[in-house]
Amino acid sequence: MSAAATNAGDSPVDSNAVAKALGAVAAAKETESLVTPATEASRFVLQGVVGNASAGSALISIDGKTPKPVRVGDVVAEGWTLHLVEGRRAVLSRNGADLELSLPALPLPATLNKKAP
């Protein structure tokens, strides 16, 4: 293996720097906003929401740990901020990327699950 190949494997590639060097800055930023939430989504689990978009809170579990309450505007983890709560969802934001968390669907009431005779 050559020295150049060994050195290239020692440090991670900065995708944004490569995109900028190739003149695709806008595309790199757009791609980053799409990729980042997808890779981060599995870290966060929404357990509950209270309030409304501007004055709400969410109960969020991070990395499988005990859920903690977070208010709109507060940092959730590593730069992710709780941007809004609405209905049964919460939206986290980081560097222009949004990540939507939703509560699981509610089960149908037992009376609606039964078929008529």
LOLUMVEX-61185 format. One record per residue: x, y, z of N, C-alpha, C in turn; residue in one letter. Coordinates in Angstrom, 2 decimals, always signed. Atoms other than C-alpha are relative to their C-alpha. Layout:
N
ATOM|X|Y|Z|X|Y|Z|X|Y|Z|A
...
***
This chain:
117
ATOM|+0.84|-1.17|+0.00|+0.00|+0.00|+0.00|+0.89|+1.24|+0.00|M
ATOM|-0.82|-1.19|+0.09|+1.40|+3.42|-0.89|-0.25|+0.90|+1.19|S
ATOM|+0.12|-0.94|-1.11|+1.95|+6.22|+1.64|-1.23|+0.87|-0.17|A
ATOM|+1.17|-0.84|+0.25|-0.78|+8.30|+0.00|-1.28|-0.74|+0.39|A
ATOM|+1.20|+0.77|-0.33|-3.33|+5.51|+0.42|-0.12|-0.17|+1.50|A
ATOM|+0.02|+0.15|-1.45|-2.34|+4.99|+4.06|-0.45|+1.29|+0.67|T
ATOM|+0.38|-1.27|-0.60|-2.65|+8.69|+4.90|-1.45|+0.34|-0.26|N
ATOM|+1.39|-0.30|+0.33|-6.02|+8.99|+3.16|-0.94|-0.74|+0.93|A
ATOM|+0.85|+0.77|-0.88|-7.46|+6.29|+5.41|+0.08|+0.43|+1.45|G
ATOM|-0.19|-0.40|-1.39|-6.19|+7.93|+8.61|-0.99|+1.05|+0.47|D
ATOM|+0.91|-1.06|-0.42|-8.58|+10.89|+8.61|-1.27|-0.06|-0.83|S
ATOM|+1.25|+0.04|+0.75|-12.24|+11.16|+7.66|-0.04|+1.08|-1.08|P
ATOM|+0.16|-0.94|+1.11|-13.19|+12.92|+4.44|-1.06|+1.02|+0.38|V
ATOM|+0.97|-1.06|-0.26|-14.93|+16.27|+4.90|-0.82|+0.19|-1.27|D
ATOM|+0.85|-0.04|+1.19|-17.80|+15.95|+2.44|-0.31|+1.42|-0.44|S
ATOM|+0.29|-1.40|+0.35|-18.59|+19.67|+2.61|+1.19|+0.66|-0.69|N
ATOM|-1.20|-0.57|+0.61|-15.00|+20.61|+1.78|+0.16|-0.51|-1.43|A
ATOM|-0.10|+0.57|+1.34|-14.99|+18.24|-1.20|-1.05|+0.64|-0.91|V
ATOM|+1.06|-0.61|+0.81|-18.34|+19.61|-2.43|+0.34|+1.44|-0.34|A
ATOM|-0.36|-1.40|+0.23|-17.11|+23.19|-2.03|+1.11|+0.09|-1.05|K
ATOM|-1.11|+0.00|+0.96|-13.91|+22.39|-3.94|-0.50|-0.31|-1.41|A
ATOM|+0.55|+0.36|+1.30|-16.03|+20.95|-6.74|-1.06|+1.00|-0.47|L
ATOM|+0.94|-1.05|+0.40|-18.28|+24.03|-6.80|-1.45|-0.34|+0.24|G
ATOM|+1.38|+0.42|-0.24|-21.39|+22.30|-5.47|-0.43|+0.33|+1.42|A
ATOM|+0.29|-0.38|-1.39|-21.83|+24.21|-2.21|-1.48|-0.13|+0.32|V
ATOM|+1.43|+0.06|-0.27|-25.62|+24.53|-2.48|-0.48|-1.44|+0.06|A
ATOM|+0.41|+1.41|+0.01|-26.04|+20.86|-3.33|+0.51|-0.72|+1.24|A
ATOM|-0.56|+0.64|-1.18|-23.76|+19.82|-0.47|-0.83|+0.34|+1.23|A
ATOM|+0.80|-0.41|-1.15|-25.79|+21.83|+2.05|-1.36|-0.69|-0.04|K
ATOM|+1.30|+0.66|+0.14|-29.05|+20.39|+0.70|+0.13|-1.48|+0.34|E
ATOM|-0.22|+1.40|-0.28|-27.66|+16.85|+0.85|+0.24|-0.21|+1.48|T
ATOM|-0.28|+0.12|-1.43|-26.37|+17.41|+4.39|-1.29|+0.08|+0.80|E
ATOM|+1.25|-0.14|-0.74|-29.80|+18.54|+5.57|-0.89|-1.22|-0.16|S
ATOM|+0.78|+1.21|+0.19|-31.32|+15.37|+4.13|+0.63|-1.19|+0.70|L
ATOM|-0.69|+1.15|-0.57|-28.68|+12.94|+5.40|+0.06|+0.07|+1.51|V
ATOM|-0.19|-0.12|-1.43|-28.12|+14.28|+8.90|-1.20|-0.49|+0.80|T
ATOM|+1.12|+0.47|-0.80|-31.66|+13.79|+10.22|-0.23|-1.51|-0.12|P
ATOM|+0.23|+1.43|+0.17|-31.91|+10.29|+8.76|+0.95|-0.82|+0.88|A
ATOM|-0.96|+0.75|-0.81|-28.76|+9.13|+10.56|-0.21|+0.26|+1.48|T
ATOM|+0.23|-0.35|-1.40|-29.75|+10.88|+13.80|-1.35|-0.47|+0.51|E
ATOM|+1.38|+0.28|-0.39|-33.42|+9.88|+13.82|-0.11|-1.15|+0.99|A
ATOM|+0.11|+1.15|-0.89|-32.85|+6.56|+15.56|+0.45|+0.30|+1.42|S
ATOM|-0.47|-0.37|-1.35|-31.25|+8.33|+18.55|-1.11|+0.56|+0.87|R
ATOM|+1.03|-0.71|-0.74|-34.42|+10.20|+19.56|-1.34|-0.73|-0.08|F
ATOM|+1.33|+0.59|-0.04|-37.76|+8.78|+20.69|-0.90|+0.94|+0.77|V
ATOM|+0.96|-0.90|-0.62|-40.68|+11.05|+21.42|-0.93|-0.83|+0.89|L
ATOM|+0.84|+0.72|-0.96|-42.56|+9.91|+24.54|-1.29|+0.74|+0.32|Q
ATOM|+1.19|-0.78|-0.28|-45.04|+12.78|+24.93|+0.20|+1.45|-0.37|G
ATOM|-0.04|-1.44|+0.29|-45.91|+16.39|+24.10|-1.05|+0.70|+0.85|V
ATOM|+0.92|-0.83|-0.78|-47.59|+19.16|+26.09|+0.08|+1.42|-0.53|V
ATOM|-0.01|-1.40|+0.40|-48.63|+22.65|+25.05|-0.16|+0.20|-1.48|G
ATOM|+0.12|-0.35|+1.42|-48.38|+24.35|+21.69|+1.35|+0.37|-0.57|N
ATOM|-1.25|-0.24|+0.73|-45.78|+25.39|+19.13|+0.96|+0.94|+0.72|A
ATOM|-0.90|-1.00|-0.58|-44.43|+28.41|+21.01|+0.27|-0.20|+1.48|S
ATOM|-0.18|+0.14|-1.45|-44.83|+27.33|+24.64|-0.12|-1.44|+0.44|A
ATOM|+0.16|+1.40|-0.32|-44.76|+23.56|+24.55|+1.25|-0.65|+0.53|G
ATOM|-1.10|+0.84|-0.46|-42.58|+20.82|+25.93|-0.17|-1.38|-0.60|S
ATOM|+0.04|+1.37|+0.49|-41.70|+17.34|+24.78|+0.79|-0.88|+0.95|A
ATOM|-0.71|+0.99|-0.79|-40.62|+14.24|+26.65|+0.74|-0.87|-1.02|L
ATOM|-0.81|+0.65|+1.03|-37.72|+12.81|+24.61|+1.04|-0.90|+0.64|I
ATOM|-1.04|+0.94|-0.41|-35.56|+9.74|+25.15|+1.13|+0.08|-1.03|S
ATOM|-1.16|-0.09|+0.89|-32.04|+10.00|+23.73|+0.90|-1.20|+0.23|I
ATOM|-0.87|+1.17|-0.04|-29.94|+6.94|+22.93|-0.50|-1.06|+0.99|D
ATOM|+0.57|+1.04|-0.84|-32.33|+4.65|+24.86|-0.01|+0.32|+1.49|G
ATOM|-0.04|-0.37|-1.42|-31.91|+6.55|+28.14|-1.38|+0.47|+0.46|K
ATOM|+1.25|-0.47|-0.58|-34.67|+7.72|+30.48|-0.41|+1.30|-0.66|T
ATOM|+0.45|-1.22|+0.66|-36.81|+10.36|+28.75|+0.10|+1.22|+0.92|P
ATOM|-0.11|-1.25|-0.75|-36.31|+13.97|+29.82|-0.89|+1.06|-0.66|K
ATOM|+0.81|-1.08|+0.57|-38.62|+16.98|+29.41|+0.88|+1.09|-0.59|P
ATOM|-0.73|-1.06|+0.69|-37.43|+19.65|+26.98|-1.01|+1.04|-0.44|V
ATOM|+0.88|-1.09|+0.43|-39.03|+23.05|+26.35|+0.38|+0.47|-1.39|R
ATOM|-0.27|-0.59|+1.32|-39.36|+24.68|+22.93|+1.10|+1.04|+0.17|V
ATOM|-1.14|-0.91|-0.05|-36.09|+26.53|+22.31|+1.20|-0.55|+0.74|G
ATOM|-1.11|+0.59|-0.75|-33.96|+24.33|+24.58|+0.78|-0.99|-0.86|D
ATOM|-0.85|+0.98|+0.68|-31.05|+22.19|+23.40|-0.37|-1.38|+0.49|V
ATOM|+0.34|+1.38|-0.33|-31.95|+18.51|+23.29|+1.28|-0.81|+0.16|V
ATOM|-1.28|+0.71|-0.01|-28.52|+17.04|+22.45|+0.85|+0.47|-1.17|A
ATOM|-0.99|-0.29|+1.04|-25.39|+17.99|+20.47|-0.48|+0.97|-1.07|E
ATOM|+0.41|-1.03|+0.94|-26.79|+21.13|+18.87|-1.43|-0.12|-0.48|G
ATOM|+1.41|+0.15|+0.37|-30.30|+19.75|+18.28|-0.84|+0.79|+0.99|W
ATOM|+0.88|-0.84|-0.82|-32.88|+22.24|+19.57|-1.44|-0.39|-0.27|T
ATOM|+1.43|+0.26|+0.20|-36.57|+21.61|+20.16|-0.59|+1.24|-0.64|L
ATOM|+0.48|-1.13|+0.79|-38.05|+23.85|+17.49|-1.49|+0.24|+0.20|H
ATOM|+1.44|-0.17|-0.20|-41.77|+23.18|+17.92|-0.64|-1.30|+0.42|L
ATOM|+0.85|+1.15|-0.29|-44.38|+20.85|+19.35|-1.38|+0.33|-0.54|V
ATOM|+1.30|-0.23|+0.64|-47.69|+20.39|+17.62|-0.73|-1.33|-0.07|E
ATOM|+0.77|+1.24|+0.03|-50.36|+17.78|+18.12|+0.77|-1.13|+0.64|G
ATOM|-0.71|+1.18|-0.50|-48.57|+14.44|+18.47|+1.40|-0.09|-0.58|R
ATOM|-1.34|+0.00|+0.58|-45.24|+15.52|+17.02|+0.86|+1.11|+0.61|R
ATOM|-0.97|-1.01|-0.41|-42.10|+17.49|+17.88|+1.02|+0.11|-1.12|A
ATOM|-1.00|-0.22|+1.04|-39.57|+19.03|+15.50|+1.28|+0.51|+0.65|V
ATOM|-1.32|-0.43|-0.46|-35.87|+19.27|+16.34|+0.71|+0.67|-1.17|L
ATOM|-0.76|-0.68|+1.05|-33.54|+21.60|+14.40|+1.47|+0.08|+0.38|S
ATOM|-1.45|-0.18|-0.18|-29.77|+21.76|+13.94|+0.59|+0.44|-1.33|R
ATOM|-0.68|-0.53|+1.19|-27.85|+23.89|+11.42|-0.90|+0.00|-1.24|N
ATOM|+0.92|-0.08|+1.13|-30.91|+24.35|+9.22|-0.67|-1.31|-0.37|G
ATOM|+0.62|+1.29|+0.27|-31.83|+20.66|+9.23|-1.08|-0.27|+1.05|A
ATOM|+1.09|+0.33|-0.91|-35.15|+19.57|+10.75|-0.15|-1.51|+0.11|D
ATOM|+0.24|+1.41|-0.27|-35.93|+16.22|+12.32|-1.34|-0.09|+0.71|L
ATOM|+1.33|+0.12|-0.59|-39.56|+15.36|+12.99|-0.13|-1.31|+0.76|E
ATOM|+0.28|+1.16|-0.83|-40.42|+13.00|+15.83|-1.51|-0.07|+0.19|L
ATOM|+1.44|+0.17|-0.17|-43.94|+11.57|+16.11|-0.28|-1.06|+1.04|S
ATOM|+0.46|+1.02|-0.93|-45.78|+9.68|+18.80|-0.62|-1.13|-0.81|L
ATOM|+0.64|+1.11|+0.71|-47.00|+6.22|+17.81|-1.50|+0.27|-0.14|P
ATOM|+1.44|-0.15|+0.22|-50.53|+6.06|+16.44|-0.76|-0.58|+1.18|A
ATOM|+0.85|+0.50|-1.08|-53.24|+5.62|+19.04|-0.78|-1.22|-0.48|L
ATOM|+0.81|+1.15|+0.40|-55.01|+2.26|+19.02|-1.46|+0.41|-0.10|P
ATOM|+1.42|-0.26|+0.12|-58.63|+2.25|+17.94|-0.71|-0.46|+1.27|L
ATOM|+0.78|+0.47|-1.16|-61.14|+2.03|+20.80|-0.56|-1.39|-0.29|P
ATOM|+0.47|+1.38|+0.16|-62.31|-1.54|+21.38|-1.33|-0.07|-0.72|A
ATOM|+1.32|+0.02|+0.65|-65.80|-0.64|+20.22|+0.11|+0.16|-1.51|T
ATOM|-0.16|-0.18|+1.45|-64.47|+0.32|+16.78|+0.73|-1.18|-0.64|L
ATOM|-0.74|+1.15|+0.54|-62.36|-2.82|+16.40|-0.92|-1.17|-0.31|N
ATOM|+0.91|+1.13|+0.20|-65.34|-5.19|+16.53|-0.87|+0.21|-1.24|K
ATOM|+0.86|-0.06|+1.19|-67.27|-6.00|+13.39|-1.45|-0.15|+0.43|K
ATOM|+1.42|+0.12|-0.29|-71.03|-5.63|+13.41|-0.47|-1.42|-0.30|A
ATOM|+0.47|+1.38|+0.25|-72.94|-8.96|+13.66|-0.74|-0.14|-1.29|P
***
